[in-house]
Amino acid sequence: MIRSLRLRTTAIAAAFALAAFAGLTNHAHAAAEKQDKRVAASSAADAQAALDAELFYEVFLGELNLRTGDPGAAYALMLEAARRSGDEQLYRRAADIALQARSGDYALQAVQAWKEAHPDSREANRYLLQILVALNRIDETPQLLRQELAQAAAQDKTALLTMVPQLYARASDKTLAAQVVEQALADMLADPAVAPAAWVTVGRMRLAARDSAGALEAAQRAQALAPTNDGAMLLALELLESGQTQAQALVNHYLAGQPKPELRLAYAGVLLNLQRNADAEKELRAVTRAKPDFPDTWLLLAALQLQRNQLGDAEKSLQRFLELVPSADLDPQTRQRGLTQAYLMQAQIAEKKHDYAAAESWLKRIDNADEMFSVQRQRASVLAHQGKIEQARALLQNLPGATPQAARLKLQAEVQLLQEMRMYREAFEVQSQLVALYPQDDDLVYDQAVLAEKAGNPELMEKLLRELIARRPNYFHAYNALGYSLADRGVQLEEAKRLISKALEFAPGDPFITDSLGWVEFRLGNHAEALRLLESAYKTRPDAEIAAHLGEVLWSMGERHRALSIWKEARRLNPDNETLQSTLKRLGVRL
C-alpha cells in the first residue's frame, strides 16, 4: 500500500499547484478529478492483486490436497475461495470435488452457495437441479426445472424437453416425479410453440409411473396439437408395446400422413415384439419401397423371415443388407453390430438347413469381442443339433469370465440350450444352480418353477409358485402360471380362475393372461366366454400357443374349418410350439 499512498500524495500536491497557477479554473478542477480517478483505479488494482495472490494460493493448496488424497480439505479451501471471490468456476470446482468424493450433501452445499451468489446463473441452476434429483429430493425441483426451461433458447426448448424424463429416471417415487414435471411444465403446456413436446414429456413421465391411461391422454393431446409430431408417435409406440392397445389409433393416424421411414421401421420392430408378424412385414415392405437403401430395414425383415422359417427369403434380405452396408453412412460401432447380427442369422439359417460347416464358416467371420458370448452360444447350438450335447454344454461352461455376472450368463445360456433341446430335467438342474446363487431373484425362482413342471414335477412347481406369491404378492406372473397349470391339468378350476383374475388386475389386457382365463373358462365348460376371451387375446397377440387354445375351443364347438385355419396360421408362426403340437396330436388332427 506504500506505493499507492505515495501516488495519492503526489497527485494531491499536483492538483493544488495546478489550482494556484490557473486560479482554480474549471479546467484545473477537471484535471484534478481525473487524476484522483486514476489513483483510485490504481489502488483497486493493487487490492485485487493482493486478493488474486491469496486466491491463487488457496486454489493451489486445494488442488494439492485433492491430489494427495484429502478431498475434504480441498473442498473446504475451494468453497472458501469461491465465497470470497464470487467466482462461478470456483463454486463449480468445489461441487465437482464433492461429487468425485461421492459426497452429495457437500456438493449440494456448494451449489446452494453458488446459486445464492448467482441466482440467475443457468449453470448453477442446472447443477442444483441435477444434484437434488440424484439425492431423490424431487419435491424441491419444480422451480429449478422451470428456470432451466425458461432460460433455454427458443430453438433448444424442444430438445431440452425430451431430456427431462431421462433426468428424473432414477427417482424412486415415479408418481411424484411425474407430478413435479407436470407442475414445472404448466406454462409450456399452454404455449403452442412447445406444447406438443411438453405433452410428450408429461406422457413419458406418466408412463414411467405406470399410468398408461394418463400417458395415452398426453399422447393424444400432443398429436391433436401436431398430427405429425414424431415424439407423440414414439410415445404411442411405447404404449402399444406395453399393452395399451388404444395407442394403435394414434399410430394409425400418424401413418396416414407422410411418416418418416425411420419411425415406420420402429413401428415394425414393435409389431415384431408383439408377434404381429403379418403387420410387421407390411410395414417393412413399405419402408423398403420408400427407402430401399436403408440397410436396417433389410436386417429386420430378415429377422422376421427367419422367425417365420422363410429361409430363402431371409437369405435374400441378408444379402441385400450386406450389399448396402459398405456404402451406408454408419458409425463403425453400428456397422460392426449390424454385421454381427447378419452373420449370426446366416449361421442360424445354415444350422436349420443342417449345413453345419456353413454355420461355422459364418461364425468365424465375427471378430466383435463384445459379441463373442453370442457367437459361442450359437456355436453350442450347432454342436447340440449335431447330437454333440455334452460338447455344447462344455463350450458354454468353459466360456471366459470369473465374475458372478459371467457365471450367471453362462448358466442361463446353458438352461436356454437345454430347453431348446427339450431336455427339461437337465435344464431344471442347471436352473436350480442359478437359484442357489441368487435365491432372492424372483425371476429365477419363477423360471425354476416353470421348468419343474416341464420336468414332470407339478407339485414342486406349485410349491415354488405359492412361496413366490407369499413373498411377493404383486408378482402377477406367478398367479398366472399357477392358475394356468391348474386349469391345464383340470384341477381346482375355481381357484385357477381366481388366480388368473388376480393376475389380470395387475396387468389388465395382457394377452397371455387373457389366454389363461379363456382356457380355464373352457375347462369350466363356459365355451362362449372362452371363445370371446381367446379371440380377444389372439387379436392382440397372434401367438402359436394362444392359437392352439383358440383352435381347440372352435373344434369343440363344431367350427372345425375355422379351427383348422387358425392352427395352420399358428404352424406358420411357430411350427415347433409344443402346445400346438400336443393339441394336434391329442385331437388326432393332421394339417
Steps between C-alpha positions, in 0.01 A plus 500: 500500500806735533515555125130584491534756779796667328310526177206652678723768680665597176167525328358729768807730490478518124134585518561789742785635283277499195225674691732780621647551156170505313296688759282200587354485151250231400769345287723453805212341696440258216868408479519435873184285492638297211827439681317391817311239298826365367635478853187319620524254211860431583410438865224257398737317269749458782230367730384259230855385446530417868168317494597312183820386663315374805240330281768340289660361813168360629414343166850357461489358852153355437611322184813377681288353781279329245799341326644380831175330599327755724183601312344642818769764540500565123125556505516738800777711345329516162162595643657771719681641198174497303309680775762774539544556127149422373662315209259250337781274383618453857149417621475241224841358589399465866184316397696274265747409775210400726339298222827319427516412870139372474383754754163618373425709806823701470447543127152629577642746755746638243240533227248664732765760591571543128131543422461752783794705372385479136122442501474550122786265412367229272793273576449531876131431455572193288751363750254547786219333305712195414634460855155522659369236259800279576431540873136409430374836632258519210247729668760781515559511123193654327621861507850397395369303203274792408799739505713263291232480233431874511868587448542265203505652153175460309657263247635279782184461708361198316829309523529592867148373570586160353782468756282565806376139545860380490592754769233359735551134400667409831231655720366237739150648510403505131153635573642798689752560222220505242301749710802725552584509129141572404491782754824647362373475141162666569578812293658303216195275470304812402764637261416391141867514400611231745177345630523180286851423630393592855205259486728224371731560797205485739390179329841338544505595867152353549601183319803466726258531794293215347212733423437370150158663478650838589786446256251418224307819574823703479590338166152577368537866601841522334376348176188720499727806512747365243376198300846429355688534830769233516510500880129419522551211259791359701300529821209323332735219397624461858140485620407247235793279593408522868151363425300823463307398187320837477830652388450324166265782391778754552744288300251460217433875494871574471552241225210645300713809430853493368683299766876499528642164387698479824182518708321251280798272556472554876131406475595181316736415787217540750274282287767231494525508879122467517521207255277682254719367226269562205460867597875528560578366155256747344678792669845372410400459136372859504835621633696306238291674232539845654867462588647194324857592600427496874693192622327464840171422326646202319659371819170520689314342208750214502441448872125477437542259211736283704248494785232389253734233366513667156866415461543586132339843540707565814820423308403745224427776751830440677684510169338836424603626843859390447505676160382830653718509811833601335354821353261581785559803721552305822737550788750213545329361810156488334650344188677230699190423706288466186750269331518286813122458503499415130772236538323348799178474300684347207641242742150426630368452147785263420432310821131464412609359164730258685798656323715515811823575313342811349367602842852481644635694202262790567585499870871525422437830321401668827793678662296716736631423849187645659288241319722200567255363755223498235736335254590222741133460592418446133798267462367293790161480328666370183676231702182404686303456180769265375442286808812631676312626803777439751749689285249781469452522874875489560548786253260717700638394836856584396424848367743758646393714793529435872269777626160416655332666200697285257411185697133597487506561124668164435245310708210682335638419155526135596141495627381657175689245293361207698147639466541526125605136494199419725726358768288639780635298791853611423381857448327491839820380669704788352226750583509375859872585507410852393238532774752375756730786397220759498225371733327839524470548124128451438538464123744213543271326749208544259699340218598218734133434577405492130782256427396283794165440333659437160730250672195310626473638854185719517487467879837671535394763247190577706702518823755741351235727351296516822817592692577766240150648529529508880836676475399744227122543480515723190697254286214438260691254278488249787121532535457446127739203476346322799145566381578382148670184628198411713267566208711303255500202737125542558530535879387767748341694215326760716828584674671506162249761381554711813876489457487600133246775569736633768783507246280700262444760771874569494530484120166593340468390139812283498433255212675202663311539828178548301588175320534327840161631608345383174653156551362465854156610378520227237592245769203620704271440201436868421578468132348829380693704757814299426464577129452873567810520719722294272399690187582824681838368614589367155404828334730687738785249477494244217695233686517129419404391853197730510408370156520142626246577774274704273500225240406237758205706623380547141551127434292404803224739388482337157670787313767270363574697185588808706699286741708352219561849357620631838728199553654533153574863570652401836722245332629773269566717804688236694503143371697379805255624764446215746145597597395507135667167427349327804151641424503372144634161611242465779211588266637287219515791259730509198553830325 
